[in-house]
Amino acid sequence: DKVLAELIEPYELRAAKLREFLQDVQPSLRYDIVPLADPYGPSVTDPDLQCLVVSEETRKGGEAVNKRRLENGLPELALYEILLMKDPDHSQNEEEKISSSSLRQRLLGTLLRPPRQDPALPSHPYVIGLTGGTGSGKTSIARLLGHLGAFIIDADKLGHTVYSSGGPAYEQVVATFGAEILNQDGTINRRALGAKVFGNQEKLKSLTDIVWPEIVQMVKEQIKEAAAQGSAVCVLDAAVLLE
């Protein structure tokens, strides 16, 4: 449930940084670093523990630990409450305290690691994939990047094109799902097609097996067009189409 959980560093790295910090603070300090697989960890089972450091925010958690210890026949821990450090540089949308969530938000828009070099891929244009569900902001980000000069490829629009009349997947879609999905003018009725495939995994797979390869081919052609126009960056807006 953490904010931007995908940006949280691996446990091994965080533990290594903590050891480095403790070494700087007090080289003679003896300590154990224990990963927590649940909210309590060893605090409710270790008879040698004597004190638990909490904040105003986590005091209720400390009280829950003591309740569980009593249930396990262990003595309560002394709860030592510390103050939270204020962050003088926090923005309006961030927490007032020093917060790892706020720090992760500040990473947005920064380069986390160098782009992967693959000799099999052309260096230009540089292709950025935008994925995410409805309402996740793909269209807004694509629009902003387009204003900066990026060549935009909308996979959803290409999907409509492939089974439009005369499109590369039109005849196969009609042959697979029948003439009842057609409007009077011969175009595919998307609502009628959707009623056939949504909720039926087998039929949905039949549709994607027809449509997606054609969309992929159109995407490749669009990327070539971007290169021909001299675009340095190409943005592919595709919810779940491509990996």
GUMIMI-624053 format. One line per field, with one value per residue (C-alpha): x, y, z; residue in three letters; chain. Coordinates in steps of 0.02 Angstrom, whole numbers, always signed. Example, Ala and Ser with C-alpha at 12.3 -4.5 7.8 and 13.67 -1.06 7.14 Angstrom:
east (+615  +684)
north (-225  -53)
up (+390  +357)
residuo (ala  ser)
cadena (A  A)
END
This chain:
east (+0  +152  +152  +253  +297  +386  +521  +560  +737  +766  +781  +963  +1013  +916  +993  +1168  +1138  +1075  +1233  +1339  +1242  +1258  +1445  +1463  +1359  +1434  +1561  +1555  +1366  +1301  +1140  +1035  +940  +785  +669  +484  +366  +216  +171  +244  +403  +499  +427  +287  +393  +567  +578  +741  +667  +641  +598  +508  +540  +381  +319  +153  +94  +149  +107  -53  +54  +165  +14  -44  +127  +112  -63  +1  +151  +36  -68  +94  +141  +280  +308  +259  +392  +432  +367  +490  +406  +511  +462  +449  +572  +492  +542  +573  +577  +413  +294  +108  +69  +194  +190  +261  +372  +527  +446  +510  +346  +384  +562  +497  +377  +525  +602  +461  +529  +710  +821  +830  +952  +1039  +937  +974  +1087  +1033  +1133  +984  +880  +902  +965  +836  +700  +706  +543  +451  +307  +161  +56  -81  -268  -405  -384  -200  -146  -70  -159  -108  +75  +74  +1  +135  +273  +194  +203  +389  +409  +385  +302  +145  +77  -96  -114  -299  -331  -230  -338  -493  -407  -358  -537  -618  -685  -535  -422  -299  -399  -575  -613  -541  -638  -801  -764  -728  -873  -1006  -1103  -1211  -1072  -1093  -1189  -1301  -1161  -1043  -937  -903  -1016  -894  -1032  -1095  -917  -884  -1040  -971  -795  -801  -833  -778  -590  -582  -669  -570  -408  -470  -497  -329  -239  -311  -296  -137  -11  -84  -72  +109  +148  +65  +163  +325  +275  +233  +404  +485  +381  +442  +621  +592  +527  +683  +593  +714  +580  +431  +296  +188  +26  -28  -126  -84  -41  +148  +284)
north (+0  +115  +268  +227  +56  +10  +140  +65  -2  -190  -246  -298  -124  -36  -150  -115  +73  +54  -42  +96  +228  +134  +112  +300  +342  +217  +88  -10  -28  -207  -235  -356  -305  -412  -407  -391  -509  -449  -296  -372  -467  -533  -398  -514  -672  -617  -626  -527  -367  -228  -68  -17  +153  +230  +398  +485  +402  +227  +226  +127  -2  -12  -37  -176  -258  -256  -328  -471  -498  -515  -641  -737  -733  -604  -442  -277  -172  +5  +122  +263  +397  +510  +667  +666  +776  +915  +934  +1119  +1089  +994  +1051  +1082  +904  +820  +774  +898  +766  +692  +552  +417  +433  +616  +571  +442  +570  +684  +545  +560  +631  +591  +461  +314  +213  +234  +175  -6  -18  -150  -163  -248  -90  +67  +217  +332  +361  +324  +234  +265  +149  +217  +85  +88  +70  +193  +356  +327  +481  +403  +523  +676  +622  +580  +752  +839  +740  +778  +964  +938  +865  +678  +573  +497  +324  +285  +95  +110  +209  +83  -53  +30  +47  -136  -200  -52  -84  -122  -142  -287  -384  -342  -498  -619  -539  -551  -730  -778  -690  -687  -560  -517  -401  -290  -129  -102  -10  -158  -83  -183  -138  -127  -145  -306  -372  -328  -419  -577  -572  -486  -613  -754  -780  -900  -781  -633  -727  -767  -581  -527  -664  -585  -401  -382  -446  -323  -181  -228  -218  -48  +12  -40  +54  +208  +200  +193  +345  +436  +396  +457  +622  +640  +624  +593  +520  +410  +382  +225  +243  +62  +9  -177  -218  -233  -285)
up (+0  -3  -115  -273  -201  -363  -320  -150  -149  -120  +60  +39  -20  +118  +250  +181  +191  +370  +420  +343  +440  +605  +575  +551  +705  +827  +764  +928  +925  +926  +830  +729  +573  +549  +397  +439  +349  +453  +559  +718  +673  +824  +939  +999  +1019  +1077  +1269  +1271  +1201  +1329  +1234  +1075  +994  +924  +860  +888  +728  +776  +962  +931  +842  +995  +1106  +989  +1008  +1198  +1190  +1083  +1199  +1349  +1253  +1221  +1405  +1382  +1479  +1400  +1316  +1370  +1233  +1201  +1095  +984  +888  +699  +605  +504  +322  +290  +102  +84  -53  -37  -95  +22  +205  +330  +409  +328  +229  +114  +18  -19  -68  -192  -265  -299  -404  -531  -693  -649  -732  -613  -718  -887  -1036  -1082  -1232  -1357  -1518  -1600  -1580  -1685  -1588  -1668  -1633  -1446  -1409  -1245  -1197  -1095  -1008  -877  -858  -900  -805  -764  -862  -1019  -1137  -1036  -1030  -1216  -1254  -1151  -1236  -1404  -1366  -1334  -1508  -1481  -1616  -1537  -1581  -1509  -1509  -1467  -1627  -1725  -1650  -1722  -1889  -1909  -1909  -1996  -2171  -2281  -2130  -2122  -1992  -2053  -2155  -2028  -1885  -1982  -2034  -1853  -1765  -1900  -2001  -1850  -1788  -1942  -1959  -2110  -2199  -2177  -2038  -1881  -1736  -1591  -1463  -1543  -1557  -1376  -1319  -1399  -1327  -1158  -1022  -1136  -1122  -1269  -1389  -1323  -1357  -1533  -1563  -1491  -1590  -1747  -1704  -1601  -1730  -1854  -1728  -1691  -1876  -1889  -1737  -1821  -1977  -1873  -1789  -1961  -2010  -1854  -1902  -2080  -2011  -1905  -1738  -1594  -1479  -1517  -1384  -1393  -1295  -1269  -1115  -1110  -1289  -1292  -1170)
residuo (asp  lys  val  leu  ala  glu  leu  ile  glu  pro  tyr  glu  leu  arg  ala  ala  lys  leu  arg  glu  phe  leu  gln  asp  val  gln  pro  ser  leu  arg  tyr  asp  ile  val  pro  leu  ala  asp  pro  tyr  gly  pro  ser  val  thr  asp  pro  asp  leu  gln  cys  leu  val  val  ser  glu  glu  thr  arg  lys  gly  gly  glu  ala  val  asn  lys  arg  arg  leu  glu  asn  gly  leu  pro  glu  leu  ala  leu  tyr  glu  ile  leu  leu  met  lys  asp  pro  asp  his  ser  gln  asn  glu  glu  glu  lys  ile  ser  ser  ser  ser  leu  arg  gln  arg  leu  leu  gly  thr  leu  leu  arg  pro  pro  arg  gln  asp  pro  ala  leu  pro  ser  his  pro  tyr  val  ile  gly  leu  thr  gly  gly  thr  gly  ser  gly  lys  thr  ser  ile  ala  arg  leu  leu  gly  his  leu  gly  ala  phe  ile  ile  asp  ala  asp  lys  leu  gly  his  thr  val  tyr  ser  ser  gly  gly  pro  ala  tyr  glu  gln  val  val  ala  thr  phe  gly  ala  glu  ile  leu  asn  gln  asp  gly  thr  ile  asn  arg  arg  ala  leu  gly  ala  lys  val  phe  gly  asn  gln  glu  lys  leu  lys  ser  leu  thr  asp  ile  val  trp  pro  glu  ile  val  gln  met  val  lys  glu  gln  ile  lys  glu  ala  ala  ala  gln  gly  ser  ala  val  cys  val  leu  asp  ala  ala  val  leu  leu  glu)
cadena (A  A  A  A  A  A  A  A  A  A  A  A  A  A  A  A  A  A  A  A  A  A  A  A  A  A  A  A  A  A  A  A  A  A  A  A  A  A  A  A  A  A  A  A  A  A  A  A  A  A  A  A  A  A  A  A  A  A  A  A  A  A  A  A  A  A  A  A  A  A  A  A  A  A  A  A  A  A  A  A  A  A  A  A  A  A  A  A  A  A  A  A  A  A  A  A  A  A  A  A  A  A  A  A  A  A  A  A  A  A  A  A  A  A  A  A  A  A  A  A  A  A  A  A  A  A  A  A  A  A  A  A  A  A  A  A  A  A  A  A  A  A  A  A  A  A  A  A  A  A  A  A  A  A  A  A  A  A  A  A  A  A  A  A  A  A  A  A  A  A  A  A  A  A  A  A  A  A  A  A  A  A  A  A  A  A  A  A  A  A  A  A  A  A  A  A  A  A  A  A  A  A  A  A  A  A  A  A  A  A  A  A  A  A  A  A  A  A  A  A  A  A  A  A  A  A  A  A  A  A  A  A  A  A  A  A  A  A  A  A  A  A  A)
END
